Amino acid sequence: MTPDHTDLWFLPLGGTGEIGMNLNLYGHDGDWLMVDCGVTFPKPGRISADGSVHHRGEPPVQMADPAFIADRRDRLAGLIITHAHEDHIGAVPYLWPLLQCPVYTSRFTAEILRRKLAEFDLLHRVPIIVVDTGERRQIGAFNVEWLALTHSIPDPNALMIRTGIGNIFHSGDWKLDDQPLVGHGYSPKTFTDLAEEGVDAMVCDSTNATVAGHSISEAALHAGLLAAVQSATGRVVVTCFGSNIARLHTLGLIARATGRYM
């Protein structure tokens, strides 16, 4: 099963129709390109996209079966990680020995990945290529451009994947924020320009993307959090994703403003 120059295939091995363990393949002109390589955290009784039900006693961390592409790793041109959330990056230390391809990602994501690889004694074995937003790279048969997005973690990127027979826009995860507190922002013109160029397919991936409405900016949370902390008389405990650097930044500012330490 090898794509020829007239083929442009999308093959998701994980993550489609479910939250977690994203692992996507694109095939063209003899080459494969992988986008993201993540894990999932199943809850007992949760039904997966294939209709299977997770039961108690199953592994608490799961990832996609890479057998298809592991058998064809000589044709795997590279792995792109769109951002550093676990459902997009967490399986790399486990699966890379089966893939043995270069990894392309942004600077922040690369730092998170290096720390994970060090735990598996893979730090100096995995070739990590840091790519800047707006940069274009030829990876095998694919010409890939990194496009700035905003999300609840710094430096997420969408991808424009160009080939001789078609262009695919791969969104990655996003939360469109006009006032991001950390990381690069985004420009609507980036994406309207893609429309003028021509996009043959959009592969879309973000929680609640199909739900009507729009999430407010991270910056809008400052006033409410400040009021809540100011009115508290003792210790304040806040829970959030540790990767939400913007939220931690906000809480640090509020701690200073209210005479507390974080």
N, C-alpha and C positions, 0 to 999 in steps of 0.2 A: 504494500500500500504506500506508494510513493507518488506525490503530486508532480505533474509535469508542467511545462511552461504555459499550458492553457488552463491550469487549475489554480484556484484560490480557495483554500479550505479553512473553515473554522471548526476546531474539534475541542470542546471543553471536556476535560477529564474530571473536573470537580468545580463546585461553586455555582453552577447554573441552576436556578430554581431553588436555591437554598443559601443560607448565610454561612459563609466559612469555606475553608479549604479550596480557595480559588486556584485553578491550574488550567490555563488555556493554551491551546496550540493553534498556530496558523501554518498552513502548508502551501508552498508555491515553488515550482521549478526545481524540484529535487531537495529542497530545504525545509526545515521546520523551525519555527520561532516560538518560544514559550513565553507567556506573559503571566507572571505571578506564580507563587508556589507556597501556599498557606496551609494552615491547620484549621480544625473546627473543634468545638467543645460541645459534644452532644449532651442533650438532656434526656433522661429516661422518658419514653413515651412520645418523643418528638418524631414526626414523620418526615422522612427525607423526600427529595424530589422523585426518587425511583419507587416510592411507596413503602420502603422498608421502615421499620419502627426501631428506634434505639431502646435497648433494654438495660436494666441495671447490671453491673458487672462487666460491661463493655469498656474498652480503654477510654479514659477521660479525655484524651487528645487523639484526634484522628486526622488523616490526610488522604488525599486522592491516591489511587493506584497508578503508579507511573510506568507500569509494565510496557504499555504500548510504545512510549517514546524511549524508554530505557533500551528496548530492543533495537531502536533506530538512532541511538545517540551519535553515531558517526555522521548523521544528517542534521543534528540539532545545532543550529548556528549560534544560538545564545538564549539566555534567560533574562528577561527584563522584569524588574520589580518596580511597580508603580508607586508604592509607598510602604511605610514601615509597620502597618498594623499586622497583627499575628495571622489573620486570615489571608494575608497576601505574602508574608515573608517567613512565617514560622516553620514551614516544612523544609526550607533550604538546607539546614544542617543535616537533616535526616536523609534527604533524597539526592543531594548533590553527588555523593559517591556513585550513584547509579547514572547520573547525567554527564558529569565531567565537562561542562561547557562554561564559557565565560559568562559573568553576571554583570548586567548593565543597570545602573540605578543612580539616583541623586545623591548628593553629598551627605545629607542627614540620614537617609535610609542606609547608605553604605556604612556609616558609623554604627548604627544599630545592628546591622548584619555582621560586622566584624566582631562585635562582642558575643554574638550567638555562636559564630564559627569557632571562636577561641575556646568555648566550653567543650567543643567536640574535637579539639586539636586539628582543626581544618583551616585555621586562619591564614597560613602561608601556602596552602594548596589551592584555594579557590581564587581564580583571577577575577578581581572586582574592578570594573571600569566605571569611573565616576563621570556622569554626563550632566552638563548644565542645561537648565531650562532654555528652550529655543534651539538647542543643538540638533543637528541631523547626523545620523550614522547609517552606514551601509552594513547591515548584518546579514550575511549570506545573500539570499535573493530579495531581501526586504530593505527598503529605505525607511528608516524610522525617525520621526521628529517628536521631541519631548515638548509638551504644551503645559503651561502653568495653569494649575487649578487651585482651589482652596478646599480644605477638609479639616477635620478635627485633629490633625497631626501636621507638622511642618513638611513642606516641599513635596506635596503629592503632584503627580503628573498624569495627564492624559497622553495618548499616543496617536499620531497619525501614521499609519502603516501604508506605505506606497509600494505598489508593484507595477509591472508593465501592463497588467490587465485589469487593475482595479485598485481603489483606495479604501482602506477601512479605518474608521475612527473608533478607537478603543478608549472608553471614557475613564476607566479606573473608578475609584470611589470619589465622591465629591460632596461638598456642602458649599454652595456658592455664597461667599461672604464678601461683601463690599468693603468691610473694615476688619480684615484679619489682623490679629494682634502680633502674630509671629509668622515667619516664613514669607515666601513670595505671595503676591496677590494674583489676580487673574484679570484678563481683559476680554470683554465680550467680543471685541473685534477679532481676536484670535480665532474665534469659532465661526463668526460670520464670513471671515476670509476663506475658511475651509469650504463653506457652502458654495462660494463663488468658484472655487477650484473644482469641486465635485467630490462627493463622498458616496461610494457605492453601498456601504453597509456601516451601521453603527452598532457596536457591541457595548451595551450599557450595563453598568454595575454599581448600584448604590442602594443602601437600605432605604426603604420607603420612597424610592424614586417614583413609584406609580401611585403614591398617595397625593391627593390634591393639597395645595398650599405651599408655603415657603418658610423655611427655618429662619429665625431672626439671626442677626449678626452676633458673634461671640462678644463683641464689644458692648452690646446692649445689656449683658448680664451684670455689668459692674455695679450699677446703681442698686439693683435688688439685693445682690450679695452683700454690698456694703451696709445697707439698712439692716439686714438680718444679723450681721456680725456685730454691728454697733449696739443693737438692742439686747444682745446676749450678755449675761452676767458672769458666766464661767467659760470653761473651755468650749471651743467650737470644733465639731468634727464634720468634715466635708468629705464625701466620697465622689470619686470621678475616675475615669480612665487615666492611668498614669501617663499614657502617651498624649493626652490632651494638654500639650505644653502651654497653650494659650490660657486655659482655665487655671493652671498652676501659677502662671504669671499674674493673672488677675487676683488670685487669692493672696499672693505675696504682696502685691500693692495694697490690698485691703488690710492685711495684717499690719503693715507699716503705718497705714493711716489711722488705725484704731489702737495703736500702742501695743500690739501683740507681736509674737514671733511665730513663724510657721515651722 
